[in-house]
Amino acid sequence: MKETQARQDTGRGLSQDVPRPLRSEGHGRAPRDGDRRIGRRALLIGGAVAAVATGVLARDELARLWWRVPGVAKPRKEGEIDYAGALWVAASSANWRMADRPDDYGVDRVIIHVTQGGYASAVKVFQDPAHGAAAHYIVRKDGRVTQMIRELDVAFHAGNREFNERSVGIEHEGFVEKPEDFTDAMYAASARLTARICARYGIPVDREHIIGHVEVPGTDHTDPGEGWDWKKYLRLVEEASTTTT
């Protein structure tokens, strides 16, 4: 459940190569290929390419940040939920990042997690700023759904920045090694939730787009584990999708 990567949602710094001075090889000797100075044209071309790349990156970043301009962001209300019937319990703001999805980051994945504990303990750690991780939803064994982070926002649940930004995370009460924890009520409630998320963002109902935490690149997690019945779950999501409006 807890992300193994640092919770600081920032990129690594870029190192700069410091050019070394050319050594003199003696009078009358032709310089070696490694000692050739960069020509003015190459510098100009390189500078132009760098400027274009910088402009593209800047434009991309601006496109993702435009909503921060006052009056542009979607209106928010405290306690507002994205899934009808869900109980709102706010996660610590240290465990997610404010965004404006899908306008700044497209959403094309639903990631299935298992809490490795009870419902109350999952809520407790998601409200702990030192935990460094939280999912958008928790589904209990009895089928009750709790929302802790708005779908608009990026939850730190996948252990991978790109997958955090592109997905909605759903935790399920129980233990990976105890498939009996995955009750029919839980499967049905989670399937309805996933079907609604898929309908909202146009996500295909298949195993490429509805994945387990174990399938996120770079993770060392195993949830939802071999005991999770993917065939049953996808069937329930498909059935729920036919009634989702």
C-alpha positions as CSV (number, residue, x, y, z in Angstrom):
1,M,0.0,0.0,0.0
2,K,2.7,2.5,1.0
3,E,4.7,3.9,-1.9
4,T,8.3,2.7,-1.9
5,Q,9.6,5.8,-3.7
6,A,10.1,9.2,-1.9
7,R,6.9,11.0,-1.5
8,Q,8.3,14.2,-2.6
9,D,6.6,14.5,-6.0
10,T,9.4,16.3,-7.7
11,G,11.8,15.3,-10.5
12,R,15.5,14.7,-10.0
13,G,17.9,17.6,-10.7
14,L,19.7,17.7,-14.0
15,S,23.5,17.4,-13.8
16,Q,25.6,19.7,-16.0
17,D,28.6,18.6,-17.9
18,V,31.5,21.0,-17.4
19,P,33.7,21.3,-20.5
20,R,37.4,20.6,-19.9
21,P,40.0,22.8,-21.5
22,L,41.7,21.5,-24.6
23,R,45.3,20.4,-24.0
24,S,48.1,21.5,-26.3
25,E,49.5,18.5,-28.2
26,G,52.6,20.3,-29.4
27,H,53.4,22.6,-32.3
28,G,52.7,21.3,-35.8
29,R,50.5,18.4,-34.7
30,A,46.9,18.1,-36.0
31,P,44.4,18.0,-33.3
32,R,42.7,14.7,-32.6
33,D,38.9,14.2,-33.2
34,G,38.3,14.4,-29.5
35,D,40.0,17.8,-29.3
36,R,38.1,19.6,-32.1
37,R,36.3,22.7,-31.1
38,I,32.6,23.0,-31.7
39,G,31.9,25.1,-34.7
40,R,29.8,28.3,-34.7
41,R,27.1,26.6,-36.9
42,A,26.9,23.6,-34.6
43,L,26.5,26.0,-31.6
44,L,23.8,27.9,-33.4
45,I,21.9,24.8,-34.4
46,G,22.3,23.3,-31.0
47,G,21.1,26.5,-29.4
48,A,18.1,26.6,-31.6
49,V,17.2,23.0,-30.9
50,A,17.5,23.6,-27.2
51,A,15.4,26.7,-27.4
52,V,12.6,24.8,-29.3
53,A,12.8,22.0,-26.7
54,T,12.6,24.5,-23.9
55,G,9.7,26.2,-25.5
56,V,7.8,22.9,-25.9
57,L,8.4,22.0,-22.3
58,A,7.4,25.4,-21.1
59,R,4.2,25.3,-23.2
60,D,3.4,21.8,-21.9
61,E,3.9,22.9,-18.3
62,L,1.8,26.1,-18.8
63,A,-1.0,23.9,-20.2
64,R,-0.9,21.9,-17.0
65,L,-0.8,25.0,-14.7
66,W,-3.3,27.3,-16.4
67,W,-6.0,26.2,-14.0
68,R,-4.1,27.9,-11.1
69,V,-5.0,31.3,-12.5
70,P,-7.8,32.7,-10.2
71,G,-11.2,32.0,-11.6
72,V,-10.1,29.2,-13.9
73,A,-9.9,26.2,-11.7
74,K,-13.0,24.0,-11.3
75,P,-15.1,25.1,-8.3
76,R,-14.6,23.0,-5.2
77,K,-16.7,22.4,-2.1
78,E,-15.4,20.9,1.1
79,G,-16.6,17.3,1.5
80,E,-17.7,17.0,-2.1
81,I,-17.5,13.5,-3.6
82,D,-17.1,12.1,-7.1
83,Y,-19.0,8.9,-6.5
84,A,-22.6,8.9,-5.3
85,G,-23.0,7.2,-2.0
86,A,-19.4,7.4,-1.0
87,L,-18.5,8.5,2.5
88,W,-16.0,11.5,2.5
89,V,-13.1,11.2,4.9
90,A,-10.2,13.6,3.9
91,A,-6.7,12.2,3.6
92,S,-3.8,14.3,4.8
93,S,-2.8,17.0,2.2
94,A,0.8,15.7,2.4
95,N,-0.3,12.5,0.7
96,W,-1.7,14.0,-2.5
97,R,-1.1,16.9,-4.9
98,M,-3.7,19.4,-6.0
99,A,-4.4,19.2,-9.8
100,D,-7.3,19.7,-12.2
101,R,-7.6,16.4,-13.9
102,P,-8.4,15.5,-16.6
103,D,-7.7,19.0,-18.0
104,D,-4.0,18.9,-16.9
105,Y,-3.4,15.2,-16.7
106,G,-5.4,12.7,-18.7
107,V,-6.8,9.8,-16.7
108,D,-6.6,6.4,-18.4
109,R,-6.0,3.8,-15.6
110,V,-7.7,2.4,-12.6
111,I,-5.3,0.8,-10.1
112,I,-6.4,-1.9,-7.7
113,H,-4.8,-2.1,-4.3
114,V,-5.2,-4.1,-1.1
115,T,-4.7,-2.4,2.3
116,Q,-2.9,-5.2,4.1
117,G,-5.0,-4.4,7.1
118,G,-8.4,-3.3,8.2
119,Y,-10.5,-0.4,7.0
120,A,-9.8,1.7,10.1
121,S,-6.1,1.3,9.9
122,A,-6.1,2.3,6.3
123,V,-8.0,5.5,7.0
124,K,-5.6,6.3,9.9
125,V,-2.4,6.0,7.8
126,F,-3.9,7.9,4.9
127,Q,-4.6,10.8,7.3
128,D,-1.0,10.6,8.6
129,P,1.2,13.2,6.8
130,A,4.3,11.1,7.5
131,H,2.9,8.1,5.7
132,G,3.5,9.6,2.3
133,A,0.8,7.7,0.4
134,A,-3.0,7.5,0.0
135,A,-5.5,6.3,-2.5
136,H,-8.6,8.1,-3.8
137,Y,-11.0,5.4,-2.5
138,I,-11.2,2.5,0.0
139,V,-13.8,-0.3,-0.4
140,R,-14.7,-2.2,2.7
141,K,-15.6,-5.9,3.0
142,D,-19.2,-4.9,3.4
143,G,-19.2,-2.9,0.2
144,R,-19.2,0.5,1.7
145,V,-17.1,3.0,-0.3
146,T,-15.0,5.8,1.3
147,Q,-13.5,8.6,-0.8
148,M,-10.4,10.3,0.7
149,I,-9.0,12.3,-2.3
150,R,-10.9,14.0,-5.1
151,E,-10.4,12.4,-8.5
152,L,-9.4,15.9,-9.7
153,D,-6.2,15.5,-7.7
154,V,-3.1,13.3,-7.9
155,A,-3.0,10.8,-5.1
156,F,0.4,9.3,-4.1
157,H,-0.7,5.6,-4.4
158,A,1.2,4.0,-7.2
159,G,4.9,4.5,-6.3
160,N,5.4,6.0,-9.8
161,R,4.8,9.7,-10.6
162,E,3.5,9.1,-14.1
163,F,1.0,6.5,-13.0
164,N,-0.1,8.6,-10.0
165,E,-0.9,11.4,-12.5
166,R,-2.8,9.2,-14.9
167,S,-4.8,7.0,-12.6
168,V,-7.4,6.6,-9.9
169,G,-6.4,4.4,-7.0
170,I,-8.8,2.1,-5.2
171,E,-7.8,0.3,-2.0
172,H,-9.6,-2.8,-0.8
173,E,-9.8,-3.8,2.9
174,G,-8.0,-7.1,3.6
175,F,-4.8,-9.0,3.1
176,V,-3.3,-10.3,-0.2
177,E,-2.7,-13.7,1.3
178,K,-6.3,-14.0,2.5
179,P,-8.6,-14.1,-0.6
180,E,-11.5,-14.8,1.6
181,D,-11.3,-11.1,2.6
182,F,-12.5,-10.2,-1.0
183,T,-16.2,-10.6,-0.4
184,D,-18.9,-10.6,-3.0
185,A,-20.1,-7.3,-1.6
186,M,-16.7,-5.9,-2.0
187,Y,-16.3,-7.1,-5.6
188,A,-19.7,-5.8,-6.6
189,A,-19.2,-2.4,-5.0
190,S,-15.7,-1.9,-6.3
191,A,-16.9,-3.0,-9.8
192,R,-19.6,-0.3,-9.8
193,L,-17.1,2.3,-8.7
194,T,-14.6,1.3,-11.4
195,A,-17.3,1.2,-14.0
196,R,-18.3,4.8,-13.1
197,I,-14.7,6.0,-13.2
198,C,-14.2,4.3,-16.6
199,A,-17.3,5.9,-18.0
200,R,-16.3,9.4,-16.7
201,Y,-12.9,9.3,-18.4
202,G,-13.6,7.1,-21.4
203,I,-11.3,4.3,-20.0
204,P,-11.7,0.9,-21.7
205,V,-12.9,-1.9,-19.5
206,D,-10.0,-4.3,-19.9
207,R,-6.8,-5.6,-18.2
208,E,-4.6,-3.1,-20.0
209,H,-6.4,-0.2,-18.3
210,I,-7.7,-1.7,-15.1
211,I,-4.5,-3.0,-13.4
212,G,-3.1,-4.1,-10.1
213,H,-0.5,-2.2,-8.1
214,V,1.9,-5.1,-8.9
215,E,1.7,-4.1,-12.6
216,V,2.9,-0.5,-12.1
217,P,6.4,-0.1,-13.5
218,G,9.1,0.1,-10.8
219,T,6.9,-1.1,-7.9
220,D,7.9,-3.9,-5.5
221,H,4.3,-4.4,-4.4
222,T,2.3,-7.6,-5.0
223,D,-1.3,-6.4,-4.5
224,P,-4.0,-7.3,-5.2
225,G,-2.3,-10.7,-5.3
226,E,-3.0,-14.1,-6.9
227,G,-6.2,-14.4,-4.8
228,W,-7.8,-11.5,-6.6
229,D,-10.3,-12.9,-9.1
230,W,-9.7,-10.7,-12.2
231,K,-12.1,-12.7,-14.4
232,K,-14.9,-12.2,-12.0
233,Y,-14.0,-8.6,-11.4
234,L,-13.8,-7.6,-15.1
235,R,-17.1,-9.3,-15.7
236,L,-18.8,-7.3,-12.9
237,V,-17.3,-4.1,-14.2
238,E,-18.6,-4.8,-17.7
239,E,-22.0,-5.6,-16.3
240,A,-22.0,-2.4,-14.2
241,S,-20.9,-0.5,-17.2
242,T,-24.1,-1.3,-19.1
243,T,-26.2,0.4,-16.3
244,T,-23.8,3.3,-15.7
245,T,-25.1,6.7,-17.0
